[in-house]
């Protein structure tokens, strides 16, 4: 679907997950053409495209396994060929597999760091030539990247997300004032209907009394869009959870990567 002459362009990685889908739909209502990304055309990504089509929101899709740096580079090259200007990039792709430091293999470690840190770094650097004045980049981190030990089985995930927060600060310093760079730091986010009892128990530890949802993430993106002086920050989306206990003693169920 082609965009109209006055439309802007936004990239949303991980567009098949709840966060990516809601961000894509939100930006679509703000007169953006959406470039969606997923690892492959799964039912979840199809649902995102169907919702965009219902709203007559133009979009293009790019498939890539973000654990592969070669695929990330190839995807960026395609985008640069297809799109002259990009106004917004929301890095929503990522995920944890909770292998544990004594079980994870070197290959799994590399894949996890590539997905959660290296891929968004490469994409950001590769697409710099296409970013317009007043453009916005949003990364997605996690509170475990700020306070180690929230998810004790996810040491490499924690390290990758911590690196993403530092990358946010560095890029904000180097890209301003043309481009603003911010990060949303997720606490406990709804993914699917699995682990209901576990989530309910965790919600009792959160001052706001519930976990976060994709709609909460979208409000953070909206905040960044509408505050032109805000850059270089990592905005906690955790309902005050960190004020409850920096390192709460609980185990974490295995989570799947978003795509």
C-alpha positions in Angstrom: 0.0 0.0 0.0 1.4 3.4 -1.0 1.4 6.4 1.3 -0.1 9.7 0.5 2.2 12.7 -0.2 1.9 14.3 3.2 2.3 11.0 5.2 5.3 10.3 7.4 6.9 6.9 7.8 7.4 4.8 11.0 9.2 1.5 11.5 7.9 -0.8 14.1 9.9 -4.0 14.8 8.3 -6.9 16.4 5.0 -5.8 14.9 3.4 -9.2 15.5 3.6 -8.9 19.3 0.9 -7.0 21.3 3.2 -4.0 21.8 4.3 -3.8 18.2 0.7 -4.2 17.0 -0.7 -1.5 19.2 2.1 0.9 18.4 1.6 0.3 14.6 -2.1 1.0 14.9 -1.6 4.1 17.0 1.0 5.6 14.7 -1.2 4.7 11.7 -3.9 7.0 13.2 -1.3 9.8 13.3 -0.8 9.8 9.6 2.1 7.5 9.4 2.8 4.8 6.9 3.9 1.7 8.9 6.9 -0.5 8.0 6.2 -3.6 10.0 8.8 -6.2 10.9 8.5 -9.8 12.0 10.7 -12.9 11.9 8.2 -14.6 9.6 4.5 -14.3 8.6 2.9 -15.8 11.6 -0.8 -15.5 12.6 0.1 -12.7 15.0 1.7 -10.6 12.2 -1.2 -11.4 9.9 -3.5 -10.0 12.6 -1.5 -6.8 12.7 -1.8 -6.4 8.9 -5.5 -7.1 9.0 -6.1 -4.5 11.6 -4.0 -2.0 9.6 -6.0 -2.8 6.4 -9.3 -2.4 8.3 -8.2 1.2 9.1 -6.9 1.9 5.6 -3.4 2.4 7.0 -0.7 1.9 4.4 2.1 -0.5 5.3 4.9 -2.5 4.0 6.5 -5.5 5.8 10.0 -6.7 6.1 10.9 -10.2 7.4 14.1 -10.9 9.2 15.5 -13.0 12.0 17.1 -10.4 14.3 19.4 -12.9 15.9 21.2 -12.9 12.5 23.2 -9.7 11.9 23.3 -10.5 8.2 19.5 -10.4 8.0 19.3 -7.2 10.0 21.8 -5.5 7.5 19.9 -6.9 4.5 16.6 -5.6 5.9 18.0 -2.1 6.5 19.4 -2.1 2.9 15.9 -2.9 1.6 14.3 -0.1 3.7 16.9 2.4 2.5 16.1 1.4 -1.1 12.3 1.6 -0.6 12.0 4.7 1.7 13.5 8.1 1.3 12.6 9.4 4.7 11.9 7.9 8.1 10.4 9.9 11.0 10.0 7.3 13.7 11.6 4.0 14.7 10.1 1.9 17.5 12.3 -1.0 18.4 9.7 -3.4 19.9 11.3 -6.7 18.9 13.1 -8.7 21.6 12.6 -11.5 24.0 14.0 -13.8 26.7 14.3 -17.5 26.7 15.3 -17.9 30.3 18.0 -20.6 29.8 20.0 -19.9 32.9 23.7 -19.1 33.1 24.6 -22.8 33.6 22.5 -24.1 30.7 22.8 -21.5 27.9 25.1 -22.5 25.0 27.4 -20.0 23.3 25.2 -19.9 20.3 22.1 -19.2 22.4 23.9 -16.5 24.2 25.0 -14.8 20.9 21.4 -15.1 19.5 20.0 -13.5 22.7 22.4 -10.6 22.6 21.9 -10.1 18.9 18.2 -10.0 19.2 18.0 -7.7 22.2 21.0 -5.4 21.7 23.0 -5.8 18.5 20.0 -5.8 16.1 18.5 -2.4 17.3 22.0 -0.9 17.3 22.7 -2.0 13.7 19.3 -0.9 12.5 19.7 2.5 14.1 23.2 3.1 12.6 22.2 1.8 9.2 19.1 4.0 8.9 20.7 7.2 10.2 20.9 8.7 6.6 17.1 8.4 6.2 16.1 10.0 9.5 14.5 13.4 9.1 14.7 16.5 11.3 12.7 16.1 14.5 12.8 12.3 14.1 12.3 10.0 17.0 13.8 6.6 18.0 12.3 4.5 20.8 14.1 1.5 22.3 12.6 -1.1 24.5 14.5 -2.2 27.6 13.6 -3.9 30.9 13.9 -3.2 34.6 16.3 -6.2 34.8 18.7 -4.1 32.6 18.7 -1.5 35.4 18.5 -3.7 38.5 20.1 -7.1 38.0 18.4 -10.1 39.6 14.8 -9.5 38.7 15.0 -12.5 36.4 17.8 -14.6 37.8 17.8 -17.0 34.9 18.3 -14.3 32.3 21.8 -13.0 32.8 22.5 -12.4 29.1 19.1 -10.7 28.6 19.8 -8.4 31.5 23.2 -7.5 30.1 21.7 -6.8 26.6 18.9 -4.6 28.0 21.3 -2.7 30.2 23.5 -2.1 27.2 20.5 -0.7 25.3 19.8 1.8 28.0 23.4 3.1 27.8 23.2 3.1 24.0 20.1 5.3 24.3 22.0 7.9 26.3 24.9 7.9 23.9 22.9 8.2 20.7 20.7 11.0 22.2 23.9 13.0 22.9 25.2 12.4 19.4 22.1 12.7 17.3 20.5 15.7 18.9 19.0 18.1 18.1 18.0 16.5 14.8 16.9 13.1 16.3 15.6 12.4 19.8 16.4 9.0 21.3 14.5 7.5 24.2 13.9 4.1 25.8 10.9 2.5 27.5 11.9 0.3 30.4 9.3 -2.4 30.9 8.5 -4.1 34.2 6.0 -6.9 34.1 4.1 -6.8 30.8 1.1 -8.8 29.6 2.2 -11.2 26.8 -0.5 -13.8 26.6 -2.9 -15.8 28.9 -0.2 -18.1 30.1 1.1 -17.9 33.7 -2.1 -16.2 35.1 -1.4 -17.3 38.7 2.2 -16.1 38.5 1.2 -12.7 37.1 -1.5 -12.3 39.7 1.0 -12.9 42.4 3.4 -10.4 41.0 0.6 -7.8 40.5 0.2 -7.8 44.3 3.8 -6.5 44.6 3.1 -3.6 42.2 1.9 -0.3 43.8 -0.5 0.3 40.9 -2.0 -3.2 41.5 -1.7 -4.6 38.0 0.8 -5.5 35.3 1.4 -3.3 32.2 -0.4 -3.7 28.9 0.5 -2.7 25.4 -1.8 0.3 25.7 0.4 1.6 28.5 3.5 1.3 26.2 1.6 3.2 23.5 1.0 6.1 25.9 4.8 6.3 26.5 5.4 6.5 22.7 2.7 9.2 22.5 4.5 11.1 25.3 7.8 11.0 23.4 6.1 12.1 20.2 4.6 15.1 21.9 7.5 16.3 24.0 10.1 17.7 21.7 12.6 18.5 24.5 12.7 15.0 25.9 15.7 12.9 24.8 18.1 10.4 26.3 15.8 9.1 29.0 14.9 5.6 30.0 11.2 5.8 31.1 10.2 3.1 33.6 6.9 1.4 32.7 6.5 -0.7 35.8 3.8 0.8 38.0 6.2 1.6 40.8 7.4 -2.0 41.0 11.0 -1.0 41.7 9.9 1.0 44.7 8.6 -2.3 46.2 11.8 -4.2 46.2 14.9 -3.8 44.0 15.5 -7.5 43.9 12.2 -9.4 44.6 12.9 -13.1 45.4 10.8 -15.0 42.9 11.4 -17.4 40.0 10.5 -16.6 36.4 8.6 -18.8 33.9 10.2 -19.3 30.6 9.2 -16.6 28.1 9.3 -16.8 24.3 10.9 -14.2 22.0 8.6 -11.6 20.4 8.5 -11.3 16.6 
